[in-house]
Amino acid sequence: MELPGLHLDAVSVAGLETCIEVPTWKLCFDIGRCPPSAPRWPTVLFTHAHLDHMGGVANHCATRSMMGMSPPHYAMPARNVAAFGDLLDAWRRLDGSALACTVQGVRPGDEVKLGQGRLARAFQAYHRVPTVGWALIEQRRKLLPELVGQPGSAIAARRKQGLPIDTAEEHVELVFCGDTTIEVVDREAMVREARVLVIEATFLDERVDVAATRSKGHIHLDEILERADLFENEWIVLNHPSIRYSPGELAAICKRRLPAVLRDRVVPLVPGPPWSSQTR
């Protein structure tokens, strides 16, 4: 999927597989069944431990080792770390390999440093199991307002005196909510303000109503439409559709139901055989 300034390699079908690759950030959100391209990326930011989001992790780890790549770094809800270690230990015994990796447990507000002024910050998401969403943030330095237009010599002199010359600004480039209920939109400003938002819309019409969707820990398109005016994002990618919708139906429903305030900014992640994304 090509968006202005951002490329995503994405697969997401509810209950089957979710893996969102962000090549320019060298990471994945979740790992699904481990798509063939995913082992290129050394960092995987897990939202939660359901099988369709974490099932391919041993494949990811082993493939990187086989290809002589550095051990991967996995970040996940802190409550999953112990069981995740048990999972890898079982595979180590079965496979007879080291499956070397580093594991970081996170809580909302915790960060993963990605280098070059980039970081990922976890925030609270709301699913049936411990879940976090992730924001990809660029930290940029901005000259103090009072120094704008000043000669370079004056700024250099100020720096030499140990005085501040700039301030840090955070730009939220991408937010991935994972599996969650709509409360994530109401409670997390980053979700509404990120330049690109990847948010689930598991059910899109009357075949499954809002109450049933909420009981499963998911979002219905109706709930997004009710909040249409809240979204400040440049682009919104709808992921995690139910398998009951054909690719043609997904596109048609979005075209029919999305209001003007959202229509030109929303891109449904439309799966095609074998559950690959299409390009807009």
N, C-alpha and C positions, 0 to 999 in steps of 0.2 A: 504494500500500500504506500503510495507516494503522496505526501502532504507537503505543503510549502515548508522547506527547511527541515523536513523530517521524513525518514524512510522507516517503515515498519515491516518486518516479516512476521506475519501473525496467523495463527490458527486458533479458533475458539468455537467449540460446539458444546453446549451444556451436557454434562455427564460423560463426555467422551474425551475431550482434550482441550486444554488451554495453554498456549505458550506464545508470549508476545516478545519477539526479538527486537531490540533497539540497537542496530549495528554501530551507529556513531557513538553510542555510549558503552559499547562492548558488554552488553548485559542482556539478560532475559528477565521478564516477569513470569514466574512459574515455568514449568518445564514440560507439562503435558506428558506425551509419550516419548519425548525427546526427538523433535524433528531433526533430520540429517544435518541441517545447518547450525543447530543450537550449540554443539560442542565447541564451536569457534569462540564462544564468549565465556570469559573466566568467572563472571559473577552472575548468580541467579538470585533474584529477590522473590522469595515465596510469600504469597498472601495467606495461604492456609494449607492444611495437609490432606485435603481430599485427593483421592487417587487420580482424578482427571487433571489435577494441577501439579502433583508431585511424583506420579508413578514412574516417570522415566529418569529419575535422578541418578540411579546407579549406572544406567547407560551413559548419561552425560559424563559422570565422573570417570568411568572406565575408558570411554573413548578419548578423553583428553589425555589420560595416562598412556594409552596405546599410541597416540600420535606424538608423544614426547612434549606435550604442552604442560604448562605450570598447573599445579593443583588448583581446582576451582575454589571459590569462596561462596558459601551459601548463607543467606540471611533469612530468618523466619521468625514467626512469633515465639517468644521465649518459652512458652509452655510446650512447644513441640520439640525442643532440642534433645531432651533425654530419649524420647521415643525414636527420633530421627537417628540418633547414635546407635540405638538397638537395631534399627533397620539396616544401616550400613555394616554393622558388625555381623549380622546374619549373612549379608552378601559377601563379606570378606571370607567368612568360613566356607560358604558355598563355592565361591569363585577362586579362592586361593590367591587373591590379590590384595594389595594394600588399600586401594581406593582412597588415596591421600586427598584430603580436602581440609578447609577450615570452615567452621560453623559459628555463626553469630546469632544469638538470640536477641530479639528486639522487642521493645514495647513502644507504644505511640510516643513520638517525639525523638526516638533514637535515630541515629544516622549511620550510614555506610559511606565512608570516604572513597571517592572514585578518582581523585587526582585532578590536577589542572583546574582547580576551582570548582569542581563538580562534586555533588553529593546526592545521595538518596535519603529521604527522610520518611520514616514510617508514620502513619496516622491510623486512628481507630476506624475500622470497618465493622460491619454488623452482619455476620452470617451465623450459621448454626454451630460453628466450632470457632476456636480462637482464630481471629483474622485481623490482618492489617492491610491497609492500602499503602501505596508508595508514590512519592513525589520526587521527580528528578529536578534538581535545582542547580542553576549556575550562579556562582557568586562572582559579581563583577565589582571592580573598584571604580568609584566616581569621584572626580575632583570636587573638593568642598566648594560650595557656591561662591564664597567670598574670594576664592582664588581663580575663578574663571576669568580669563582675559589678562591675568597677571603674566609678566615675562617669566620665561623658564628660569632665569637666574634667581628671581625672588622665590620661586617655588623650591628650587634646589637649596637655597639658604635656609628656608623654613624646615625642610627635611633634615638638613645638617644639624639644626638646633634641637632635633628630636620632637618637633611639633607635628601634629597630624596634617596631612595634605589631602587626604581622601577618606571616603567612607565606603563601607561594603553594602552592596545592594544584592538582594536575592531575586532571581527571575525563575519562576516555576515554569519549566519548559513542558513537562509532561506529567500527568497524574494517571495512575492505573489503580482503579478501585478494587479489582478482584471481584469475588462473589460477595454481595452485600445487599442490604435493604436500602431504601431511599433515604434513610436518616443520614447517610454519609453526605448527601448533598446539603441537607439542612444544617449540619453541624460543622462541616469542614470548609472553611473559606477557600483553601487551596484547590478543592475540587471544582468550585465555581469559577475560579480565577485563572487556573492554569492555561497556558497557551493552547495546549492540546489535552483533551480529556478522553480517556478510554474508560467507558462505563458500561456495565452490563445492562442489557434489556432482554431478559430471558424469554418473557412472554409479551406479545405485541397486540393481541386482540382478544375478543370475547371467549375464545376457546378455553382460556384459563383466566379467571378473574383476579382482581387485585388481592383479595383476601387469601386465596389459595397460593398466589405468588409469594406473598409475605410469609406465609406459614412455612415455605420452603427456604426462606432466607434470601430471596431474590427481588429483583425490580421488574415491575410491569411498565410498559411504555406509557400507560395512562398516568403513572406517577411522575414520569418525566414531563409529559405534556402539561400537567398541572403546575409545574414549576418552570415553565418555558422561559419566563422573564428573569429567572435567577441566573441563568448561565451566561457568563461573560466570555467564555472561551472562544478562541478563533475557530477551532475545529473540535467536533465531538464525534468520537468513534464508538458506535454501539457494538458491543461484543457479547459472546456467550448466549447466542440464540438457541432456543429449544430445537431439537432435531425434528420436531413435528412440522417446522416451517421449511418449505423448499426454498432454494435460493431465489427463485422468481417471486415467491410470495413475500420474502423479506423485503426485497426492493420495492415491490408494489405497495405493501402496507405502509412503509415509511413514506413513499411518495404521496400516498393518499392521506395519511393521518398527520404528518408533521405540519405545524403552522409555519407561516412565512418567517417568523422570528428565528426558527430553527432550521428550516428546510435547506438553506444554502450552506449551512455549517455542519450538518450531520452526515456522516458516512457510515452506513451499516457494513459491518464486516460480514460479507456474504460468502459462505463456504461453498466450495465446489469440490468435486472428486479429486483426490481423496481428502476432503476437509481442508483444502488450501484456500487462501484468501484471493480475492480478485483485486485488480488495480483500478483506482479511479483516475 
